Amino acid sequence: MNYTELKANIADICENTFTNDQYALFTKQAEQRIYNTVQIANLRKNVTGTLTSGNKYLECPNDFLSVYSLAVVKPDGDYLYLLNKDVNFIREAYPNPNVSGVPKHYAIFGPRSDNVTELTFILGPTPSAALTAELHYYYYPESIVTAQTTWLGDNFDSALLNAALVEAIRFMKGEPDLVQFYEKMYVQSIALLKNLGDGKQRMDAYRDGQVRLAVN
């Protein structure tokens, strides 16, 4: 389902027409709700960068949403996956930033100095060399409002449509039973998406066995 089709379906089901700004509002709110409910493997990115010797901070990408994994590549090529901790743990475990080594822990520290809307990581201990860092992370993809087609619209349009309808019916100040109905439809569709993102994409038949239902 592309954006034109999504808008047409919203209008048909709600039996109402909306402005372009309102369609965009419903859609972006729906996307935000979905992306923060399900961890979809298709919406992960991988980037590499270089740690700066003596600098305990590492910038997050501009489209960063949450961490999947953060690793340091040691000089011998081995990967060392860092453990996520709180900032207070980093401060207490590595109180002297001048004591350096290969980082073992990281925490989400706070806004970047050059962009208060983006985050940084704090590492412990402070890197002692210019090591390669590899970050796997979840991100906000471009909205279907501007991209016209997205992975969500192509593969799970039921979740996108039902989430957008929830926003539309609330905007229309619909009757409570109608709002409840749309919410129920959204919950059903998001359950299917969670079955993929939080279930099937995290398992295989060799390791976990095949999915089976109990027979009475």
C-alpha positions in Angstrom: 0.0 0.0 0.0 1.5 3.3 -1.0 0.7 6.7 0.5 -2.0 7.6 -2.1 -3.7 4.3 -1.4 -3.4 4.8 2.3 -5.1 8.2 2.2 -7.9 6.8 0.0 -8.6 3.9 2.4 -8.7 6.3 5.4 -11.2 8.5 3.6 -13.3 5.5 2.5 -13.4 3.8 5.9 -14.0 7.0 7.9 -16.5 8.2 5.2 -14.8 11.6 5.5 -12.2 13.6 3.7 -9.2 15.3 5.4 -6.7 17.9 4.5 -3.2 16.8 3.3 -1.7 18.0 6.6 -4.3 15.9 8.6 -3.5 12.7 6.5 0.2 13.3 7.2 -0.5 13.8 10.9 -2.4 10.5 11.2 0.2 8.6 9.2 3.3 9.9 11.1 1.7 9.3 14.5 0.8 5.7 13.3 4.4 5.1 12.2 5.8 6.4 15.4 3.5 4.2 17.4 4.4 1.1 15.4 8.1 1.7 15.3 8.2 2.0 19.1 6.1 -1.1 19.7 7.8 -3.7 17.5 11.5 -4.3 16.9 11.5 -5.1 13.2 14.8 -6.5 11.9 14.2 -4.8 8.5 14.4 -1.5 10.3 18.0 -2.0 11.6 21.1 -0.3 10.3 24.8 -1.1 10.6 27.4 1.7 10.7 31.1 1.7 11.5 33.2 4.5 12.8 36.5 5.2 14.6 36.9 5.9 18.3 39.2 8.8 19.1 42.1 8.1 21.5 41.5 9.9 24.7 37.9 10.8 23.9 35.3 8.8 25.9 32.3 10.0 23.9 30.9 8.5 20.6 28.2 10.2 18.6 25.0 8.5 17.7 23.7 8.6 14.1 21.2 11.3 13.3 18.4 8.7 12.7 19.2 6.7 15.8 16.3 5.2 17.7 17.8 2.5 19.9 20.8 0.2 20.2 20.8 -3.3 18.9 24.5 -3.9 19.6 27.7 -1.9 19.9 31.1 -3.6 19.4 34.8 -2.5 19.3 37.1 -4.2 16.8 40.4 -4.9 18.5 43.7 -4.5 16.6 43.8 -8.3 16.1 40.5 -8.2 14.4 38.4 -9.7 17.2 35.1 -8.2 18.0 34.4 -7.2 21.6 30.7 -6.5 22.2 30.3 -3.7 24.8 27.9 -4.1 27.8 25.2 -1.5 28.2 25.2 0.3 31.6 23.9 3.4 33.2 26.0 6.6 33.1 26.4 6.4 36.9 28.0 3.0 36.5 30.5 4.3 33.9 31.4 7.3 36.2 31.9 5.1 39.2 33.7 2.2 37.5 36.0 4.6 35.5 36.2 7.7 37.6 39.4 9.0 36.0 38.8 9.7 32.3 42.6 9.8 31.7 42.9 6.1 32.5 42.4 4.5 29.1 42.1 1.1 27.5 39.9 -1.0 25.2 36.3 0.0 26.1 34.1 -2.7 27.8 31.0 -0.7 28.7 28.8 2.0 27.2 25.8 4.1 28.2 23.6 6.6 26.5 24.9 9.8 27.8 22.9 12.7 26.6 22.6 15.3 23.7 25.4 16.0 21.4 27.3 19.2 21.8 26.5 20.3 18.2 22.9 19.0 18.1 20.7 18.9 21.2 18.2 16.7 19.5 20.7 13.8 19.0 22.4 11.6 21.5 25.9 10.4 22.4 27.4 7.3 24.0 29.9 7.5 26.9 32.4 4.7 26.9 34.4 3.0 29.7 37.2 3.0 29.9 38.3 5.9 27.7 39.6 4.5 24.4 43.4 4.2 24.3 43.7 4.0 20.6 41.8 4.8 17.4 39.8 1.6 17.3 36.9 0.7 14.9 33.4 0.7 16.4 30.5 -1.1 14.9 27.0 -0.1 15.8 23.8 -2.0 14.9 20.8 0.2 15.7 17.1 0.7 15.1 16.2 3.8 13.2 13.2 5.9 12.1 12.9 5.2 8.3 11.7 7.9 6.0 7.9 8.4 6.5 5.6 7.0 3.8 4.3 10.6 3.6 7.4 11.7 1.8 8.8 8.4 0.5 5.4 7.3 -0.9 6.3 3.6 -0.4 8.0 2.0 2.6 8.7 -1.5 4.0 5.8 -1.1 6.4 3.3 -0.1 3.7 4.5 -2.9 1.3 4.7 -5.7 3.9 2.4 -4.9 6.8 -0.2 -2.4 5.5 -2.8 -3.7 7.9 -0.8 -2.4 10.9 -0.2 1.0 9.2 -3.8 1.4 8.1 -5.4 0.4 11.4 -3.0 2.6 13.4 -3.8 5.6 11.1 -7.5 4.9 11.5 -7.2 5.1 15.3 -5.6 8.5 14.9 -8.3 9.6 12.4 -11.3 8.5 14.5 -9.9 10.2 17.5 -9.5 13.4 15.5 -13.1 13.1 14.4 -14.1 12.7 18.1 -15.8 9.4 17.2 -18.2 7.6 19.5 -16.4 5.6 22.3 -17.5 2.2 20.9 -16.2 3.2 17.5 -12.8 4.3 18.9 -12.7 1.0 20.8 -13.4 -1.0 17.6 -10.6 0.7 15.8 -8.2 0.1 18.7 -9.2 -3.6 18.7 -8.4 -3.9 15.0 -5.1 -2.1 15.5 -4.2 -4.5 18.4 -5.0 -7.5 16.2 -2.8 -6.3 13.3 0.1 -5.2 15.6 0.0 -8.7 17.2 0.7 -10.2 13.8 3.6 -7.8 13.2 5.0 -8.6 16.7 4.8 -12.2 15.8 7.2 -11.5 12.9 9.5 -8.8 14.4 9.7 -10.1 18.0 9.2 -13.8 17.1 9.9 -15.3 13.8 12.8 -13.0 13.0 14.5 -14.0 16.2 14.3 -17.8 15.9 14.8 -20.7 13.5 13.6 -24.3 13.4 17.1 -25.7 14.1 17.6 -23.8 17.3 14.0 -23.3 18.6 12.0 -26.0 16.9 9.0 -25.5 14.7 6.0 -23.6 16.0 3.4 -26.0 17.2 -0.1 -25.7 18.7 -1.4 -27.9 21.4 -3.9 -30.5 20.2 -6.8 -31.3 22.5 
